[in-house]
Amino acid sequence: MVRREADRYVAQNRRARHDYLIQDTLEAGLVLRGTEVKMLRQGQASIAESYAAERAGELFLVNAHIPEYKSARINHEPGRPRKLLVHRKELGKLLGAIRREGMTIVPLGIYFNARGLAKCELGLAKGKRKADKRQAEKARDWQRDKARIMRERG
């Protein structure tokens, strides 16, 4: 069965590409509890206000909301920080960019890979200013108008 790109994601941060200029992306593993995995498989997660932060030399996903699993006897905390698993070399690169260049790490989406493991797509991002957002919107509108003109001309 071939999956479309949109079907692959359990949760997406749609505002990230609007609010930030994404410089680089990478895939990170997530350390989750059983009830969290069950809720992700049901498509119940929100990463709209989340970000990745360093704590004691490790990377954590902060403010991601995965609701409690109703049928469980012992449940997880919905807003707890979740550890992100990245290679040491990638971690050094990310932390260096955060410290030196004032960048941030934004989760772009959470999905299950071919092996069934939960992964988080992270983006190394720089915040957009209001003028940058207007310019991006103008370019997007022009592309839409250009496509409409080309369709009309045949």
CORBELZI-V937631 format. One record per residue. N is the residue number from 1. RES is the residue in one small letter. D_LAST is the distance of its C-alpha to the last C-alpha in whole Angstrom. Layout:
# CORBELZI-V937631
n->[N N]
res->[RES RES]
d_last->[D_LAST D_LAST]
This chain:
# CORBELZI-V937631
n->[1 2 3 4 5 6 7 8 9 10 11 12 13 14 15 16 17 18 19 20 21 22 23 24 25 26 27 28 29 30 31 32 33 34 35 36 37 38 39 40 41 42 43 44 45 46 47 48 49 50 51 52 53 54 55 56 57 58 59 60 61 62 63 64 65 66 67 68 69 70 71 72 73 74 75 76 77 78 79 80 81 82 83 84 85 86 87 88 89 90 91 92 93 94 95 96 97 98 99 100 101 102 103 104 105 106 107 108 109 110 111 112 113 114 115 116 117 118 119 120 121 122 123 124 125 126 127 128 129 130 131 132 133 134 135 136 137 138 139 140 141 142 143 144 145 146 147 148 149 150 151 152 153 154]
res->[m v r r e a d r y v a q n r r a r h d y l i q d t l e a g l v l r g t e v k m l r q g q a s i a e s y a a e r a g e l f l v n a h i p e y k s a r i n h e p g r p r k l l v h r k e l g k l l g a i r r e g m t i v p l g i y f n a r g l a k c e l g l a k g k r k a d k r q a e k a r d w q r d k a r i m r e r g]
d_last->[35 32 32 29 29 30 32 34 36 39 38 36 36 33 35 36 32 32 36 36 35 35 37 37 37 40 41 45 47 48 52 52 55 54 54 51 49 49 48 45 44 44 41 44 44 42 42 40 43 45 45 47 50 53 57 60 57 55 52 51 48 50 49 47 48 48 50 53 53 55 57 58 62 62 58 57 56 53 52 54 53 52 52 49 50 49 50 53 51 48 50 52 48 47 50 51 47 48 52 51 47 47 44 44 43 41 41 37 37 40 39 41 41 41 45 45 46 45 43 42 39 40 39 41 39 40 40 37 38 37 35 33 32 30 29 27 26 24 23 21 20 18 17 16 14 12 11 10 9 6 5 5 4 0]
